[in-house]
Amino acid sequence: MKIAFVGKGGSGKTTLSSLFIRHLATAGSPVIAVDADVNQHLGAALGLSQEECAALPSLGAQIPAIKEYLRGQNPRIADAASMIKTTPPGRGSRLLRIVEENPIYQLCARPVSVDGASLRLMATGAFEEEDLGISCYHSKVGAVELCLNHLVDGPGEYWVTDMTAGADSFASGLFTRFDQTFLVCEPTLKGVSVYRQYRDYAADYGVRLHVIGNKVEHEDDLAFLREELGDALVAAFHRSSWVRRTEQGRAPAFSELEPVNAAVLRTLQETADAAHADRDWARWTAQSVSFHLRNAESWGNAKTGADLAAQVDPDFVFSEELLPLPEPLGV
């Protein structure tokens, strides 16, 4: 399952995405966690020290190597330099699985242990001072889009992305690359307005969007969210002493999370699993091609000096049968 957490800045999306990642990992599910926010805090939310977070490799800095690996022997892609973030795979391309070893994970992912469980963490990399005036953050997020465009994931496997805040997610086609998007919403009018903006932007692209209420303190908060959000509200996370202790550096055991909040995480997993069951690979493939052609025409052709529409393999359609089941990790 490909899952995104979005929401306005300060809504708690990084906190909730990290809790969901912990829930999946401690239940024994294979997980790749990706920090794609301009403010890189997912590693710290998963318990890494400042030094460990600073040592995480940057996906954005490895885009040439990522392209070189993914293009494989695809005859429609002359070289890595002619690939852009939306280049779709075709026959001969290398595809990714969540449960495998490959050069991209070796280069860009690091193992993280949470409550005795293991997961992989990748980060796009922070927006540095040297980037100012010459590049935008979405050039780094393009690495995530490339990987998701080449990812074949099966049931019970999870790729969870902590996205950049607000409507910035719509600056590329990345927002369409997920089976399930969870928008984190505080019980305020501003929080609800962010949801409505996201819903309206996503309406024409088949984005499966649900809302998680956050920082709920009493029944009035819950009633407000239900009234404003209706069926879009899938669960509500209450104010948490466990989260506060974690933010204070006390590192409580995950099993001590409040039962009402642990139930929210189970609901999110059930919602995401249902989304995977409904996946339409043909629509996924067509949408990928559509965004690529739009990007090629608007800037890609001019940047590469090539007709990038020729990169599209018209006979290629994604499916879970494209890759054999991988060997267990460590074998």
CORFENFEN-V326678 format. One line per field, one symbol per residue. ss: DSSP state (h for helix, s for strand, l for the rest). phi: phi as a letter, one per 30 degrees, with the letter a starting at -180 (. if undefined). psi: psi as a letter, one per 20 degrees, with the letter a starting at -180 (. if undefined). A space follows every 10 residues. Layout:
ss->???
phi->???
psi->???
//
This chain:
ss->lsssssslll llhhhhhhhh hhhhhhllls ssssslllll lhhhhllllh hhhhlllslh hhhhhhhhhh hllllllllh hhllllllll lllllsllll llhhhhhhls ssssllssss ssslllllhh hllllllhhh hhhhhhhhhl slllllssss sslllhhhhh hlhhhhllls ssssssllhh hhhhhhhhhh hhhhhlllss ssssssllhh hhhhhhhhhh hhssssssll hhhhhhhlll lllhhhllhh hhhhhhhhhh hhhhhhhlll hhhhhhhhhh hhhhhhhhhh hhhhlllhhh hllllllllh hhllllllll l
phi->.cbbcbldei djdddddddd deeddddjdd bccbccddcd bdeddcjdde dddddddced dceedddddd dhcdddcdad dddbdceddb djddccbdca cadddddccb dbcbhiccbc cbbdjddcdd ddibacdddd dedddedddc ccccdicbcc cddddidedd dbdedcccdb cccdbddbdd dddddddded ddedciddbb ccdbidcadd ddddddddch dddcabcdeb ddddddddid hdddddeeed dddddddddd dddddddcdc dddedddddd ddddddddad dddcibdddd ddcdccbdad ddbddddeej d
psi->popqprrqpj hjhgghhhgg gggggiijqp ppppokqhon igghhjjqrh ghghipqogh ijgghggggh hckoiiogrh hiqrhipqqa piqpqqqgnr prhghhhiqq qppoliqqrp pqphqqorhi ipiirrhihg hhhgggghij poqrqjppop porqqbjhhj irjhiijqhp pppppqmrhg ghhgghgggg hihjjkpopq poqqkphrhh ghhgggghhc ihohrppqpp hggghghjji mqqhiiqphh hhhghhgggh gghhghhjpo hgggghhggg hghghghhhg ghgikrnihi ipoijppqri ihqqprqqpi .
//
